[in-house]
């Protein structure tokens, strides 16, 4: 290739690169506005902010609230409890990551298209329900006074007294993980179904010619080709370990299960918004939020490093 031809190729590639960059600018701007610009609020962690006052009219505290996280015994115990809840439910959510993959593998094997579409639609719909609606459904099913499950079991004389499934702190991690899995399994399965469509049909045809049955084809062709997608989703979930949601636990929280259901995001909300009139809570909640962000970023880079070592490529 001559030097002029190389220059033309370089010029064309530069033009294409600029065009793609300009096309991505609106999305970059949205990320900046909604993800980076709000970081200005971190400044509240360095002041003893009081509602109704201007920020710079309040007392500058420096790293006082950060030191409180590490030195005050009561605060340390609270943070340990909240972190235990957060990590516990996050680990359980990782274990159920395999369920959408299994569901997608069996779903694509349904040959009757109307049934296949009906199942996919029914299992995807819960993802579009808000958590208040999910709680309303759970209340109608598991309420101690009017819940269908309690009434049904008592009618069959299986139990003598109603079971407090919604207000009890027993097994709250498992029940919340079950609600999350029910809500997201169909939506996450769409990603795996899309990955299945990219598998070469010649592999399936060759396997059938060799006499492989449906389960052998799933085991040796479908599932291995879905594993890269599974690991990417798993790595993203680990990197997002501490951001395991606020709305779900806020809706299901009550006085009896608060100690077991209060995760880090909910703890920040409770001390910063609900109890904000008690002095330092706004600033302290901001400090806790900063700590969570720092740990999340550290987890992201750790997972990315592990991915490069194990798979040869990272996620960022």
DAFENTA-V114820 format. One record per residue. N is the residue number from 1. NEAR is the number of other ideal C-beta (glycine too) atoms within 8 Angstrom. Layout:
n:near
N:NEAR
N:NEAR
//
This chain:
n:near
1:4
2:5
3:5
4:6
5:8
6:9
7:8
8:8
9:9
10:8
11:8
12:8
13:8
14:8
15:8
16:8
17:8
18:8
19:8
20:8
21:8
22:7
23:6
24:8
25:8
26:6
27:7
28:8
29:8
30:8
31:9
32:9
33:8
34:7
35:7
36:7
37:8
38:7
39:6
40:6
41:7
42:9
43:8
44:11
45:12
46:9
47:13
48:11
49:10
50:8
51:7
52:3
53:8
54:5
55:9
56:5
57:5
58:11
59:5
60:7
61:10
62:5
63:7
64:8
65:13
66:11
67:8
68:11
69:13
70:6
71:6
72:7
73:5
74:6
75:9
76:11
77:8
78:9
79:10
80:8
81:10
82:12
83:9
84:8
85:13
86:12
87:9
88:9
89:13
90:11
91:8
92:11
93:13
94:10
95:7
96:10
97:12
98:8
99:9
100:14
101:13
102:8
103:12
104:14
105:14
106:8
107:12
108:9
109:8
110:9
111:5
112:6
113:6
114:6
115:8
116:11
117:8
118:8
119:10
120:13
121:8
122:8
123:11
124:12
125:9
126:11
127:9
128:5
129:10
130:6
131:10
132:7
133:8
134:14
135:10
136:8
137:9
138:11
139:10
140:9
141:9
142:10
143:10
144:10
145:5
146:5
147:14
148:7
149:10
150:13
151:9
152:8
153:10
154:11
155:6
156:6
157:6
158:5
159:9
160:4
161:4
162:9
163:10
164:8
165:10
166:11
167:8
168:10
169:8
170:4
171:6
172:12
173:11
174:8
175:9
176:13
177:12
178:8
179:12
180:12
181:11
182:8
183:10
184:11
185:12
186:15
187:8
188:10
189:16
190:11
191:10
192:15
193:12
194:8
195:11
196:13
197:6
198:6
199:11
200:4
201:6
202:6
203:9
204:10
205:8
206:8
207:12
208:9
209:6
210:6
211:5
212:8
213:6
214:6
215:6
216:9
217:13
218:11
219:8
220:9
221:12
222:12
223:11
224:7
225:11
226:14
227:8
228:7
229:10
230:12
231:10
232:9
233:11
234:10
235:12
236:9
237:11
238:10
239:12
240:10
241:11
242:11
243:8
244:11
245:9
246:9
247:8
248:12
249:14
250:10
251:10
252:14
253:10
254:8
255:3
256:8
257:12
258:9
259:7
260:9
261:14
262:13
263:14
264:11
265:12
266:13
267:12
268:12
269:12
270:10
271:12
272:13
273:7
274:7
275:9
276:11
277:6
278:6
279:6
280:8
281:12
282:12
283:15
284:13
285:14
286:14
287:13
288:14
289:10
290:11
291:10
292:13
293:8
294:8
295:9
296:13
297:8
298:8
299:12
300:11
301:8
302:8
303:12
304:13
305:9
306:8
307:13
308:10
309:5
310:6
311:6
312:4
313:5
314:7
315:9
316:4
//
